[in-house]
Amino acid sequence: MRQRLGRLKPRSLRARLVLGATLLATSAVLLCQAAGLALLHTWLTDQVDGRLSRFQPVAQLERDVVDGRTTAGESGRSNALPSDYRVYFYDSDGRRLPRSLGGDEGGAGPRLPWSESALGLRNGRPVTFAATDGESTWRVIARPGVDGTRVVVALPLNEVENATVRMLWFSLAVGVAVAVGIILFGSLVVRVGLRPLAGVERTARRIADGELELCVPDQHVVTEVGHLSRALNTMLDRLRTALHRAEASEQRLRHFLADAGHELRTPLTSLQGFAELLVQEPEMSPERRHEAQQLIVRNAERMSRLVDSLSQLAKLGDVPATQWQPVDLLSLAADSIAAVAVQYPDRSIGLGALADTEGDAHEAELDVVDALGDPHQLTQILSNLLTNACVHTPTGTHVRVRVGTLRIRPNGQGTDGGGRTSVNPPLAAGTLVCAVEVADDGTGLAGSDARRVFERFYRAGSAQRAVAGSGLGLAIASSAAEANGGRLELDTGPGDGCTFRLLLPNRPTAASTAHREGRTLPLLSATAAGVSG
């Protein structure tokens, strides 16, 4: 049975809408017709009750019937009353008299009991009785008569029933006509109304078949179909963006794996070669054996640094910095300069203040600059920037580190005609940030190199590829800057040197304010390392 009912259910939205509208409209029409039919029946019955209440038989005629002085036929009825009235009498003992007034001989009348006790009528309150022929009904009312008798007046309800039946058939005809009209015209209206949805369906099928660049038409802006089209287009845009990002990520991953394999192949080849040399030549001189062992150690250290850098990049990409605490960038810069200056005594590294007035940065007085971040990651960023400036610049190059606060200007971030590049998301214009700049007066970088300097394993210039390094330092620094909610930028140009700028959002806290008020400028470690101010 359930399967049969399931087969009878309409499957398309159009059929469901037409069927629903038909049922609702037909039900509404039938309910209205039923209410009108009930109202008509009640009104006609009230009219009959009014006629019964107003009817008053002639007192003398009533007395003659009670006394038996009327002329009656075999049925005991008299034709003294006009119309369809019937008048019956019960004597003082409660027995119905065989004589009555009104009606034709042998005509049908109400089926009244012969005993008044079985009548059950109250004076002045009409009641419906069945007819003696069993085909119609009568409306009956009782009132007191002369000499203790009781008079019962009746009128047939034939006209009321006929009018009600005609009204019933009319209502059914109207309901059928309404249902047929809604099915015919409703199908047309629904088909026209769902035409935009059909277009959406066709476009969705084409997109599902592989035409991913299509968009759903959304000309019907104020309709539900228009809202659906805009929502689908938004979803499609996000899906396309996600697919493009996935493709770009997959492409970058392939390049990354190729570069990682290339970088690991060189030390692995050296390790394998020198290890085989030590095994195959046991009579090797102590000097050559010591040299081979040193090369094995250096290549192993290079591989270890490369693997550590890759692991750190993976951690920075997956887990953001959560151990944020107040960090004094001035102290951090001084400590980093002291550590790097010992390794590169032929570089002049200076520490100064950075100010931003009317958009132009200039030297100012040193002051404490507090920021929130991970101290270990921020230290690594500055160490990588200083090491990069010392390794990739000629001997005698001046390196300047400046610390301060500035406000982001409109169109002041990202890659533009001025040679400023970054791979981190831009900060909102007008944001007050804490900044650390590492600038050198070296040869600078060309635009093509500057745009790729933050890529993993990228090293600018064919001559500089001979310099030891994995090409991951700036990639690690930019990832760490983004993990701390900041941004790492590069300003450069051929012959203009390089300026790396670390920007961190200024998030002052009560702890950092108290930390600032209770300390002095940390310049002793930088001065002791031979740093020029």
N, C-alpha and C positions, 0 to 999 in steps of 0.2 A: 504493500500500500504506500509506504514512504517513497519507494522508487517511482511509482506512478505519479505521486504528487510532485516529486522532484522534476519529472519530465514535463509536467504541466507548467512549472514556474517559468516566467519569461527570463531569457538569458541576457538580452541586450539592455543597456541603460535606456534606450529609446522606448522599447516595449514596456519596461517597468514604469517609466514616467507616464506614458499614455494610459496604462492600466491603472496606475494610482490616481491620476487625474479623473479618469472615468468613474472609478469607484467612489471617489470623494464627491464629485459633482452629482452623480446619480443618487448617492445616499442623501446628499443635502436636499435635492429636489424631492425625493420620496419622503423625507422627514417633514419638509415644509407642506407637502400635499397631505400627509397623514394628519399633521396639526390642523390644516384647514378643513380636512374631512371631519375630524372630531369636533372642531368648532361649529361646522355647519350642522352636524347631527344634533349637537347640544342646543343650538339656536332654534332649529325646527321643533325639537321636542319641547323647548320652553314655550314656543308659540302654541303648541297643542295644549300644554298645561295651562296657559293663560286663557284659552278658550273654555277649558273645563272649569276653571275657577270662576269665570264670569257667567257661566250658564245657570239660569234659574228657571226650572220648569213651572208651568202655571199651577198655582196651589189647588185650584178646583179640579184640574185634570189629575193631579197627583192624588187628591182625595177620592176621586171616582175610581182610579185604578186600585187603590187600597180597599175600597168598599166593594169592588167587583162590579161597578156599573159601566165599564167601558166595553165597547164592542171589539172582540178579539177573534182571530181566526183559530185554526187548529193549533197553531204554535203559541197562541196566547199573547201575541204582540199586537200593538195598535200602531197605525200609521199616522198618529197625530203629531209627530215631530218631523221637522224637515232635516235635510242633510244626513250625516252619518252618525248622529248622536244615538246612543243607547242608554236607556234609563231603567234600572232594576231596583226592586224594593225588597227590603227585609222587614217582616212584621215585628211586633214588640217581643215575640218569643224567640227571635233570632233565626226564623226560617225564611228562606227566599221564596217570594211569591212567584207563581208561574207566569203571571202577567207582567209585561214590560212595555215600554214606549220606544218608538223609533224602529227604523230598519224595515227591510222587505221580508216578506214571508219566506222562510227557509234560508235567510241570509246568515252568514257567519257572524259571531259575536265573541266577546271575551269569555274565557273558560272560568266562570265564577263558581265557587263552592255553594252548596245548598245551605250550609250552616254559617251564620254570621261569625261564630267563634273561629272558624277556619279561614275567614276572609283576611284577617290581619291588616285591615286598613285603618289608618287614623284619619279623623275628619280633616279635610283640607290639604292632605298630602298625597300627590299623585303617585301611582305605582304602575309598572308595566306588567300586563298579563298576556299569556299566550291565547291565540284564537282557538275557537272550537274546531276549525278545520285544520289546525296545526301548521298553516302556511304563513301566517302574519302575526302581528302583535297588536295589543290595544293598550291605550293609556287610560287608567281608571282612577276616579276620585270619589270619595264618600263624604256625605254630609247628613246631619239629622233631618228626619222628615216629620210629618204630622202624626199625632197620637202615638209617639214612641217608636215610630218606624225609622228605618234608615234607608236613605236614597243613595244609589251608586250610579254615577254618570260615566260613560265610556266613549272614547273616540278612537278610531283605527289609526295606526301609524304607517299605513301603506304609502302615503305620499312622502313621509320622512324617509322610509326605507328605499323607495324608488330613487329619490334625489341622492341619497347616500351612495347607492350602487352606481348610479350614473357618474357621480363625482369620483368614485373609486376607479372605474374604468378610464375616465379621463386622466386621472393622476398616473395610472400605469402607462397610458399611451404617451403622456408627456415625459415620464421617466425613460421609456424606451427611446423616444426621439432624442432626448438629451444625451443618452449614452451613445447612440449612433453618431450624433453630431460631434461629440467630443472625440470619439475614436477617429472620425474622418479629419476634422479640422485640427484636433490635438496632435495627430501624427504629423501633419504639415507644419504646425507651429514648432513642435519639438525638433523636427528634422532641420528646420531653418535655424532654431536656436542652438542646436548642437553642431552646426556646421563648423564653427571655429574649433570646437573640441576635436572634430574629425581631422582638421588640419594639423592640430597638435599631435594626434595619434600617428598620422602619416609621417610627420617629421621625426617623431620619436622612433618609429620603425627604421627609418633611413639612418638615424644616428646609431641605433642598435646594430645595423648591418655594416657599420664601419665608417660612415661619413661623419666623423667627429667634429668637423669644423662648422656644421650647420647650427642654426639657432632657431628656436621655436618662434613663430610669428606672434607678436603681442600687440596687434593694433587695437584690440578691444580692451582698453586700459581700465575702464570702470566696471568691468564684469568679473565674475569669478574665473572665467576662462582666461581673462587678461592677467589676473593675479597669479593663476597657475602657470601661465606662460612665463611671466617674469621670474617666478620662483624656479622654474625649470631652467631658464637661461642662466640665472645666478648659479644654480647647481652645476650646470654644464661648464660655465666659466671656471668654477673652482676645480672641477674634475680635470679640465684641460690644463689648468695651471699646475695641478698636482701631477698630471702625467708628464708635462714638460719638465717639472722639477725632478721627477723620478728619472726621466731620461738623462737630464743634465747630471744628476747625482751619479747615475750609473756610468756615464761617460767619465766623470771626474774620478770615480772609483777605479775604472780601468786604467786611466792615466796614472793614478796614484800607485796602483799595484805594479804597473810597468816601471815607474820611477823607483819605487821601493825595491823591486827586484834588481834594477840596474845598480842602485846604490849598494845593495848587499852583495851583488855578484863580485864587485872588485875586491873588497876585503876577504870574502870567502875564497876567491881564486888565489889571493896572496897567501892566505893561511894554508890552503891545500898545497900550494907549490912549495912553500918553505918547509912545511911538515914533511912532504915527500922527499925533499932534498936532505933533511936531517936523517931520514930513515935510509935512503939509498946510499948516502956517503958517510958511513960511520967513521972513516978516517979523516974527516974534514978538520981543517986547522982550527984551533981555538978561536982565532979572530973571526973567521967566517961563521963559525957556529954561534958565537955571541951576537954577530950582526943579524943572522937569521932569527935567532930567538927574540931580539929586540923588535924586528919587523913583525914577527908573529904577535908579540904583545901589543904593538901599536895598532895593528889591524883588528885585534880582538877588542881593544878599547874603543876603536871607531865603531865597530859593530854594536858594542854595548851602548854607546851614546846614541846611536841611531835607533836601536830598539827602545831605549828609554824615552827618546823624543816621540816616537810613534805611539807608545803607551800613554804618554802625557797628552798628546793630541786627542786620542780616543776618549780619555777621561774628561778633558775640557769640553768635548763635543757632546758628551752624554750627561754629565753631572755638573750643573752650575755651581758657582761658589756659594756655599751656604755659611761658611765660618767668617762672616763679615764682622769687622770691628773697626774702631777708629784707628786710622793710620796717618801718621805725620809724613806727608810726601817730601818735605824738606829734609827730614832726618833720613828717610829712605834713599833719597837721591845722594846725600852726602856719603852714606855707608856704601852705596853701590859704586860711587866714584872712587872711594878709597880702595875698594877691592879690585877694581879694574885697573887703576893707575899703577898698582904694583906690577901687574903683568905687562903693561905697555909704558915703560918709563919714557919712551921717545915721543909720546903724545902729550900735548898740553890740554888738560881738561879743566874747564872753569865752571863754577857754580854761581848762578845769579837768580834774580827775581824776574818774574814775568808779569807785566801789567797790560791791561787792555783799555786804552783810552781813545774814544772816537774811532774805534776799529783798528788802531795801529798799536802793535805790541812794542814795548820798549823796556829797557832795564829800569828797575825800581829797587827799593830797599827790600832786603830779605825779610820774610815774615813766615810764621808758621801757617801751613796749609793742611787742614784736616780733610780727610775723605774716608768713606766707608768702603771696605773691601777686604780681600784676603791678603794679609801681609806677605805671605810666601809667594803668591802668584804675582803680586805687584813688584816684589823684589826681582823675580825672574824676568819680568818684562823689561825693567830698567837695565838689568845685567845684559840681557840679549841685545838691547838697543846700543848700549855702550860698547859691547864687544863687537857688534857689527860695524859701528863707526870706526873702531880702532883697526879692525882686520882689513876692511875694504877701502882704506884711504892711505895715501902715501905717507911716508915718514915726515914728521914735522907738522902734520895737519892739526889745526886747532879744533877742539870739540867743546861745545858749550851746552851746559845743562841749566835750564831755567824752570823755576817752579812758581806758580801763582794761580790766580783765578781769572776767568774771563767769561763773557756772555756770548752764546752762540748767535751769530748773525744770519739773517736770511741768505740762502744760497751760499753759505759758507762751508759746506761740507760736500763730500762726494767728489767724483772726478769731474773736473771742469777744465776750461782752457788754461788755467793757471798751473796745471800740473799737480793738483791735489788729488790723492787717491786714497781709498780705503775699501775694505771688504766688510766692514761692520755696519749695522743699521745706523742711519743718521739720527742725531739728537734734535729735539724740537728747537726751533728758532726762539731765542730769548731765554733759553735755559742757562742758569749760572752753573758753571762747571769748574772743577779743579783740574789744572793742566800741568803736565810735565813735558818739556821740550828737550830733545837731544838733537843738536844741530852741529854740522861740521862744514868746513869750507873746502871740501874735496871737489872732485870733478863732477859730482852729481850723476843723475841718471837720465837717459832718454825716455821719451814718453812710452815707448813700447815696453821698456824694462820696468818703468814705474808702475804700469798697470798690472804687471805680473809679479811684483816683488813679494807679495804676501802669499803667493801660491806655494804649495808644498814641493820641496825638492828643486825649486827654481833658484838659479844663481845667475845674476846678470853679468853679461860680458864673457866672451870666450876666454879672455886672458885671466879672468878671476876664477875660472873653474879649477885652476890649479891650486887655489887656496883651499886648505883643509876646511871641511865643513859639510854638513848634510843638506843644507838649504831648508831647514825646518825652523830656524830660530825665529824669523819674523812671522811665520805661520803660527807658531806657538804663542808668540806675543799678542797677535791679533785675536786669537781664540781666547786667551786669558783676559784680555781687555773686555771682550764681549761677555764673558762669564761673570765679570764684575760689574756689568751694567754700563760699560763705557765704550770707548771707540778709539782706535789707533789709526792715525792719519800720516800721510807722507806728502811733504811739499818738496819738490825738486825740479831741476832742469839742468840741461847740459852746461857745466861750468859754474853752476850756482850752489853746489853742495846739496846735502840732504838734511831735511828737518823732519824728524819723527815726533809726533805730538800725541801724547796720551791724554785723553779727556775722560774724566770721571764725574758723574752727577754729584753736585754738592748736596750732601744730606747731613746737615748739622744736627747733632744730638747733645743732650745734657752731658753725657759722658765725655764726648769729644771737646766740649767747651771747657769743662773742668780740667781735662787733660792739657788743653792749650794754656790755661792760666797758670799751671804749675810746673812749667819747664822752661829751659833756655834753648837758644839756637844751637843745633848740633853741628858745629863747624870744626871742632877740634880734630875729629877723625879724618875729615877731608884735608885739613891743613897738614896733618902729620903725614899723609900719604903724598904730599908734594903737589897738591892741587893748586892751581892759580885761580884766584877769585875774580 
